[in-house]
Amino acid sequence: MLSKSRILLTVILMDLLTGMEFDLFVPSFPQLQNQFNLTPFWIEALLSINFIGYCLSLFFVGSLSDRYGPKRLLLLGLLSFIAGSILCLCAESYLFLILGRFLQGVGIAAPSILSFLIISDMCSLKQRHEPLFTRLTKKFLSVF
């Protein structure tokens, strides 16, 4: 069984991945525009496709997590995100790039949503209301 500190660290890293997934993509716009000979509209559409996949996936994450468990759904979401990332990396056409971005959006929704569920299952109501920075500082200092 993983300790609470490791689980908390994992949840934090998953949340960072959720934010970074979007932020790391934007600087590649000029190169993608040159690679696929596209207008800025079609490059920016990749953000929309990703967000559509994310939003559609949100409808199912909670109920599937209740049915199959959050761990399985987290793994499935992360595998979907990795598959989408590989598809984007190997994309020879814009269609595959769109499909990869959509899969990334679908996959990243699970860690994004389930991280809140994991924290609420781990912590008491009192702990959830304590500021996260205070808890992290206590955990960090307890290691030393």
Summary of the structure (lengths in Angstrom):
residues: 144
radius of gyration: 17.7
end to end distance: 22.0
largest distance: 54.3
contacts: 410
relative contact order: 0.14
helix: 88%
strand: 0%
